[in-house]
C-alpha cells in the first residue's frame, strides 16, 4: 500500500534525525501523498487520538476532530509537541500562569498545511476545531507523552491526566 509506505518514510526520517530537524522535516514532507483514512476514527463525544507509531524517542498520532471539539487547556509533561494540520481549521489558544492564575495570552488560527510547536517552556495551550466540518491533525511528540496536566475549568485546578489512544494501528518501519 503506497500510503503506508509514505507514512513509513516520514517515520524513518524522524527516526534518523534529531528533534532540531523536526520542524524542517514536517514543513517539507509531502503529506498529500498519504491517505490517512485507514487510520482515522471518529466520535461525536470527543476528538480521537489514533497512534500511528511510537518508540522511546517519539510518537506520531493522528487526531480526528468533529466540529467544535476541543482539548482541555494542558501541558506536555516536559516534552516537545509539533502539530501539522492536514484538513480543516483549528484555533490554538495560549495560556500562562500569572500569580497562581491561568491567563490567556493569545491565540492563532491554524490552516491546512501549517505547523505549530508547543512545549511547557512556552506555556499551556488548547486546540479547538474551528472549522464548519471535520478537521484532522498529525501530532509528533518527542518523547512519547503518557500523562500531562490538564486544567479543569470548573474547579479551576490542574489535574494529572493519563493519556490513552482511541486506536493503536502502529506501523512497523521497514529497515
Backbone as CSV, one residue per row, in Angstrom:
resi,resn,N_x,N_y,N_z,CA_x,CA_y,CA_z,C_x,C_y,C_z
1,UNK,0.840,-1.172,0.000,0.000,0.000,0.000,0.896,1.250,0.000
2,UNK,0.777,2.066,-1.016,1.630,3.240,-1.207,1.544,4.204,-0.029
3,UNK,0.334,4.448,0.444,0.112,5.383,1.537,0.883,4.973,2.795
4,UNK,0.826,3.677,3.111,1.526,3.162,4.282,3.038,3.331,4.119
5,UNK,3.542,3.132,2.904,4.975,3.327,2.648,5.369,4.777,2.879
6,UNK,4.505,5.720,2.504,4.819,7.128,2.695,4.836,7.512,4.168
7,UNK,3.934,6.931,4.962,3.972,7.179,6.405,5.250,6.583,6.989
8,UNK,5.601,5.403,6.521,6.839,4.776,6.994,8.056,5.626,6.624
9,UNK,7.989,6.285,5.486,9.060,7.193,5.060,9.192,8.353,6.054
10,UNK,8.058,8.929,6.456,8.070,10.007,7.449,8.660,9.515,8.766
11,UNK,8.222,8.354,9.224,8.716,7.795,10.480,10.219,7.523,10.394
12,UNK,10.669,7.011,9.271,12.101,6.758,9.085,12.893,8.064,9.139
13,UNK,12.379,9.104,8.494,13.046,10.412,8.541,13.157,10.932,9.970
14,UNK,12.058,10.852,10.713,12.080,11.309,12.095,13.028,10.462,12.943
15,UNK,13.049,9.156,12.700,13.912,8.240,13.457,15.386,8.539,13.261
16,UNK,15.737,8.972,12.048,17.143,9.194,11.702,17.607,10.620,11.994
17,UNK,16.717,11.452,12.528,17.034,12.864,12.724,16.978,13.244,14.195
18,UNK,17.585,14.389,14.494,17.449,14.933,15.846,16.211,15.823,15.873
19,UNK,15.712,16.089,17.068,14.484,16.885,17.160,14.674,18.293,16.605
20,UNK,15.891,18.766,16.523,16.158,20.081,15.928,15.755,20.115,14.454
21,UNK,15.677,18.935,13.822,15.313,18.856,12.401,13.822,18.604,12.166
22,UNK,13.043,18.368,13.234,11.634,18.014,13.062,10.842,19.107,12.353
23,UNK,11.087,20.389,12.687,10.359,21.471,12.009,10.533,21.380,10.504
24,UNK,11.771,21.271,10.057,12.051,21.219,8.619,11.440,19.967,7.984
25,UNK,11.554,18.833,8.661,11.001,17.584,8.118,9.493,17.714,7.939
26,UNK,8.810,18.185,8.981,7.348,18.266,8.933,6.867,19.350,7.967
27,UNK,7.607,20.443,7.874,7.221,21.512,6.932,7.439,21.121,5.480
28,UNK,8.396,20.235,5.224,8.753,19.899,3.845,8.224,18.550,3.369
29,UNK,7.631,17.776,4.266,7.143,16.457,3.881,5.872,16.587,3.041
30,UNK,5.716,15.711,2.048,4.531,15.727,1.184,3.420,14.883,1.813
31,UNK,2.622,15.500,2.690,1.533,14.790,3.351,0.400,14.460,2.391
32,UNK,0.334,15.150,1.247,-0.711,14.853,0.256,-0.545,13.455,-0.338
33,UNK,0.642,12.875,-0.173,0.892,11.533,-0.719,0.373,10.428,0.197
34,UNK,-0.216,10.806,1.328,-0.680,9.819,2.299,-2.200,9.861,2.400
35,UNK,-2.809,8.687,2.330,-4.236,8.559,2.589,-4.380,8.128,4.047
36,UNK,-4.835,9.036,4.889,-4.949,8.745,6.316,-6.242,8.020,6.681
37,UNK,-7.158,7.843,5.722,-8.468,7.251,6.022,-8.382,5.927,6.793
38,UNK,-7.458,5.007,6.437,-7.401,3.744,7.195,-7.044,3.934,8.679
39,UNK,-6.525,5.113,9.045,-6.075,5.356,10.413,-7.032,6.259,11.187
40,UNK,-8.052,6.784,10.512,-8.997,7.694,11.148,-10.012,6.927,11.988
41,UNK,-10.427,7.540,13.081,-11.597,7.089,13.837,-12.286,8.355,14.338
42,UNK,-13.608,8.281,14.425,-14.401,9.471,14.729,-15.364,9.187,15.865
43,UNK,-15.630,10.212,16.667,-16.576,10.104,17.768,-17.328,11.429,17.905
44,UNK,-18.612,11.354,18.128,-19.395,12.573,18.375,-19.118,13.119,19.784
45,UNK,-18.606,12.287,20.692,-18.390,12.694,22.086,-17.097,13.477,22.285
46,UNK,-16.036,13.125,21.552,-14.732,13.766,21.769,-13.846,13.539,20.553
47,UNK,-12.811,14.363,20.448,-11.818,14.107,19.401,-11.140,12.778,19.708
48,UNK,-10.606,12.120,18.685,-9.958,10.822,18.908,-8.456,10.930,18.689
49,UNK,-7.718,10.120,19.454,-6.248,10.042,19.377,-5.897,8.668,18.816
50,UNK,-5.275,8.655,17.629,-5.012,7.411,16.906,-3.512,7.265,16.683
51,UNK,-2.916,6.304,17.365,-1.468,6.120,17.313,-1.048,5.461,15.994
52,UNK,-0.135,6.119,15.291,0.432,5.547,14.069,1.795,4.923,14.328
53,UNK,2.535,5.512,15.294,3.866,4.991,15.587,4.297,5.481,16.963
54,UNK,5.033,4.632,17.664,5.571,5.000,18.972,6.835,4.208,19.236
55,UNK,7.874,4.895,19.665,9.064,4.239,20.203,9.542,5.090,21.377
56,UNK,10.733,4.834,21.896,11.189,5.577,23.075,11.487,7.043,22.770
57,UNK,11.740,7.380,21.493,12.134,8.734,21.130,10.984,9.645,20.725
58,UNK,9.965,9.098,20.102,8.851,9.924,19.641,7.626,9.071,19.358
59,UNK,6.484,9.780,19.230,5.256,9.127,18.793,4.581,10.021,17.763
60,UNK,3.840,9.367,16.861,3.087,10.061,15.818,1.624,9.666,15.998
61,UNK,0.783,10.675,16.202,-0.627,10.439,16.496,-1.489,11.249,15.543
62,UNK,-2.521,10.620,15.007,-3.496,11.290,14.155,-4.703,11.632,15.025
63,UNK,-5.051,12.929,15.094,-6.229,13.353,15.841,-7.347,13.692,14.873
64,UNK,-8.536,13.193,15.164,-9.715,13.405,14.324,-10.732,14.195,15.139
65,UNK,-11.139,15.329,14.599,-11.964,16.294,15.313,-13.290,16.517,14.594
66,UNK,-14.388,16.311,15.272,-15.689,16.731,14.764,-15.819,18.234,15.034
67,UNK,-16.763,18.875,14.379,-16.990,20.310,14.543,-17.132,20.680,16.022
68,UNK,-16.374,21.698,16.444,-16.479,22.232,17.796,-15.730,21.482,18.877
69,UNK,-15.167,20.314,18.583,-14.455,19.556,19.615,-13.146,20.248,19.963
70,UNK,-12.751,20.150,21.234,-11.534,20.808,21.685,-10.881,20.043,22.823
71,UNK,-9.617,20.324,23.018,-8.886,19.764,24.147,-9.158,20.637,25.365
72,UNK,-8.823,20.117,26.515,-8.746,20.955,27.711,-7.452,21.761,27.597
73,UNK,-7.316,22.795,28.382,-6.037,23.503,28.495,-5.071,22.511,29.124
74,UNK,-3.889,22.365,28.539,-2.987,21.320,29.029,-1.517,21.666,28.796
75,UNK,-0.661,20.933,29.508,0.780,20.981,29.325,1.240,19.742,28.586
76,UNK,2.558,19.571,28.475,3.105,18.460,27.690,4.144,17.637,28.441
77,UNK,4.077,17.636,29.773,4.934,16.788,30.600,6.408,16.919,30.230
78,UNK,6.826,18.140,29.898,8.229,18.391,29.586,8.654,18.018,28.180
79,UNK,7.737,17.534,27.359,8.079,17.090,26.005,7.722,18.145,24.959
80,UNK,8.316,18.008,23.787,8.040,18.899,22.662,6.898,18.334,21.828
81,UNK,6.073,19.235,21.277,4.892,18.837,20.524,4.801,19.639,19.225
82,UNK,4.726,18.935,18.113,4.501,19.558,16.806,3.118,19.137,16.334
83,UNK,2.344,20.093,15.811,1.016,19.802,15.275,0.981,20.281,13.830
84,UNK,0.704,19.342,12.909,0.569,19.672,11.489,-0.889,19.467,11.116
85,UNK,-1.542,20.545,10.683,-2.953,20.428,10.325,-3.075,19.894,8.905
86,UNK,-3.726,18.743,8.787,-3.900,18.094,7.492,-5.148,18.603,6.775
87,UNK,-6.249,18.731,7.508,-7.531,19.162,6.926,-8.298,19.976,7.955
88,UNK,-9.095,20.944,7.473,-9.979,21.704,8.345,-9.361,23.013,8.788
89,UNK,-9.668,23.404,10.007,-9.156,24.638,10.588,-9.194,24.493,12.104
90,UNK,-8.147,24.952,12.749,-8.060,24.863,14.206,-7.812,26.251,14.778
91,UNK,-8.198,26.406,16.045,-7.789,27.568,16.812,-6.912,27.044,17.931
92,UNK,-5.748,27.668,18.089,-4.847,27.325,19.188,-4.818,28.518,20.136
93,UNK,-5.141,28.262,21.403,-5.196,29.319,22.405,-4.074,29.061,23.416
94,UNK,-3.318,30.124,23.723,-2.150,30.027,24.600,-2.446,30.624,25.974
95,UNK,-1.866,29.989,27.024,-2.075,30.414,28.400,-0.751,30.375,29.154
96,UNK,-0.625,31.243,30.155,0.488,31.221,31.094,-0.054,31.345,32.505
97,UNK,0.749,30.918,33.477,0.396,31.101,34.883,0.942,32.454,35.324
98,UNK,0.073,33.275,35.902,0.481,34.563,36.466,-0.169,34.708,37.824
99,UNK,0.659,34.858,38.861,0.151,34.999,40.231,-0.834,33.889,40.590
100,UNK,-0.457,32.664,40.334,-1.270,31.481,40.648,-2.581,31.402,39.871
101,UNK,-2.723,32.205,38.813,-3.928,32.171,37.984,-3.544,31.918,36.531
102,UNK,-4.354,31.155,35.865,-4.150,30.878,34.449,-4.679,32.063,33.647
103,UNK,-3.863,32.578,32.739,-4.255,33.751,31.960,-4.063,33.474,30.472
104,UNK,-5.099,33.787,29.682,-4.997,33.678,28.226,-4.045,34.760,27.735
105,UNK,-3.056,34.345,26.913,-2.066,35.310,26.427,-2.085,35.467,24.912
106,UNK,-2.939,34.706,24.225,-3.024,34.860,22.780,-3.669,33.660,22.133
107,UNK,-3.878,33.786,20.832,-4.425,32.670,20.064,-4.020,32.824,18.608
108,UNK,-4.153,31.754,17.880,-3.869,31.796,16.443,-4.777,30.815,15.717
109,UNK,-5.072,31.162,14.478,-5.817,30.266,13.602,-4.788,29.401,12.887
110,UNK,-5.060,28.104,12.809,-4.167,27.178,12.126,-4.922,26.636,10.912
111,UNK,-4.322,26.796,9.747,-4.922,26.381,8.481,-4.230,25.140,7.945
112,UNK,-4.841,24.446,6.979,-4.212,23.238,6.434,-2.777,23.486,5.969
113,UNK,-1.942,22.514,6.262,-0.522,22.501,5.897,0.301,23.490,6.702
114,UNK,-0.227,23.932,7.852,0.547,24.756,8.778,1.017,23.890,9.940
115,UNK,2.200,24.229,10.441,2.822,23.517,11.547,2.897,24.448,12.752
116,UNK,2.525,23.936,13.917,2.705,24.682,15.157,3.594,23.864,16.087
117,UNK,4.143,24.543,17.082,5.033,23.899,18.046,4.658,24.366,19.445
118,UNK,4.738,23.444,20.404,4.426,23.788,21.788,5.250,22.943,22.731
119,UNK,5.656,23.549,23.854,6.220,22.800,24.970,5.962,23.576,26.258
120,UNK,6.317,22.993,27.388,5.998,23.597,28.677,6.749,24.902,28.922
121,UNK,7.882,25.117,28.274,8.596,26.387,28.417,7.802,27.543,27.823
122,UNK,6.996,27.262,26.813,6.161,28.280,26.170,4.921,28.542,27.033
123,UNK,4.399,27.491,27.648,3.215,27.620,28.494,2.250,26.484,28.268
124,UNK,0.974,26.798,28.349,-0.098,25.826,28.161,-0.890,26.230,26.925
125,UNK,-1.617,25.265,26.359,-2.478,25.605,25.234,-3.687,24.688,25.191
126,UNK,-4.627,25.065,24.337,-5.715,24.166,23.981,-5.946,24.333,22.494
127,UNK,-6.430,23.261,21.878,-6.743,23.249,20.455,-8.228,23.018,20.282
128,UNK,-8.808,23.689,19.292,-10.231,23.539,19.013,-10.446,23.477,17.514
129,UNK,-11.314,22.548,17.093,-11.710,22.501,15.692,-12.661,23.672,15.451
130,UNK,-12.184,24.679,14.746,-12.986,25.869,14.475,-13.598,25.833,13.075
131,UNK,-13.491,24.687,12.428,-13.984,24.511,11.065,-15.465,24.114,11.099
132,UNK,-16.166,24.364,10.023,-17.590,24.001,9.940,-17.798,22.491,9.770
133,UNK,-16.743,21.782,9.481,-16.811,20.332,9.328,-15.741,19.670,10.177
134,UNK,-15.252,18.536,9.695,-14.236,17.772,10.407,-12.850,18.362,10.157
135,UNK,-11.964,18.178,11.125,-10.554,18.537,10.980,-9.712,17.327,11.348
136,UNK,-8.519,17.261,10.755,-7.582,16.170,11.036,-6.205,16.790,11.245
137,UNK,-5.548,16.405,12.347,-4.216,16.929,12.630,-3.271,15.782,12.981
138,UNK,-2.009,15.963,12.611,-0.964,14.988,12.912,-0.092,15.584,14.011
139,UNK,0.101,14.823,15.095,0.870,15.296,16.245,2.110,14.425,16.408
140,UNK,3.245,15.092,16.568,4.500,14.395,16.823,4.989,14.866,18.191
141,UNK,5.231,13.912,19.078,5.730,14.217,20.413,7.106,13.583,20.583
142,UNK,8.058,14.393,21.049,9.393,13.874,21.338,9.655,14.140,22.811
143,UNK,9.624,13.185,23.525,9.369,11.758,23.586,7.874,11.518,23.738
144,UNK,7.457,10.255,23.716,6.027,9.998,23.909,5.521,10.576,25.236
145,UNK,4.294,11.030,25.224,3.682,11.605,26.426,2.643,10.615,26.949
146,UNK,2.850,10.161,28.169,1.917,9.206,28.767,0.926,9.882,29.699
147,UNK,1.298,11.043,30.233,0.388,11.798,31.084,0.753,13.274,30.996
148,UNK,-0.186,14.114,31.365,0.060,15.553,31.349,-0.848,16.216,32.369
149,UNK,-0.581,17.487,32.653,-1.509,18.233,33.478,-2.569,18.835,32.559
150,UNK,-3.778,18.804,33.049,-4.930,19.286,32.290,-5.720,20.211,33.212
151,UNK,-6.152,21.345,32.698,-6.854,22.330,33.515,-8.351,22.059,33.516
152,UNK,-8.906,21.907,34.713,-10.336,21.733,34.868,-10.934,23.125,35.068
153,UNK,-11.669,23.606,34.069,-12.180,24.975,34.126,-13.265,25.139,35.185
154,UNK,-13.945,24.066,35.570,-14.974,24.152,36.614,-14.338,24.364,37.985
155,UNK,-13.374,23.493,38.327,-12.713,23.608,39.634,-11.571,24.624,39.614
156,UNK,-11.175,25.057,38.429,-10.057,25.983,38.221,-8.768,25.441,38.822
157,UNK,-8.551,24.146,38.608,-7.338,23.488,39.089,-6.780,22.574,38.008
158,UNK,-5.466,22.387,38.067,-4.824,21.419,37.185,-4.945,20.041,37.802
159,UNK,-5.200,19.050,36.946,-5.244,17.659,37.382,-4.291,16.852,36.503
160,UNK,-3.755,15.789,37.061,-2.899,14.874,36.300,-3.805,13.977,35.473
161,UNK,-3.498,13.856,34.189,-4.350,13.058,33.304,-3.515,12.000,32.585
162,UNK,-3.958,10.757,32.649,-3.320,9.663,31.921,-3.802,9.717,30.474
163,UNK,-2.902,9.672,29.517,-3.267,9.753,28.108,-3.390,8.352,27.508
164,UNK,-4.397,8.177,26.682,-4.634,6.894,26.026,-4.893,7.137,24.543
165,UNK,-4.869,6.066,23.789,-5.205,6.120,22.371,-6.606,5.557,22.176
166,UNK,-7.324,6.111,21.209,-8.610,5.531,20.826,-8.393,4.350,19.895
167,UNK,-7.383,4.446,19.036,-6.962,3.324,18.212,-5.439,3.264,18.229
168,UNK,-4.900,2.092,18.049,-3.454,1.906,18.031,-3.136,1.024,16.825
169,UNK,-2.871,1.665,15.702,-2.582,0.939,14.445,-1.129,1.167,14.069
170,UNK,-0.263,0.930,15.030,1.147,1.239,14.827,1.703,0.523,13.622
171,UNK,2.468,1.296,12.889,3.124,0.774,11.695,4.487,0.224,12.061
172,UNK,4.856,-0.848,11.427,6.188,-1.410,11.578,7.057,-0.753,10.500
173,UNK,8.131,-0.133,10.939,9.003,0.544,9.991,9.943,-0.480,9.366
174,UNK,9.953,-0.508,8.050,10.836,-1.425,7.326,12.218,-0.822,7.300
175,UNK,13.205,-1.656,7.624,14.584,-1.162,7.609,15.323,-1.697,6.418
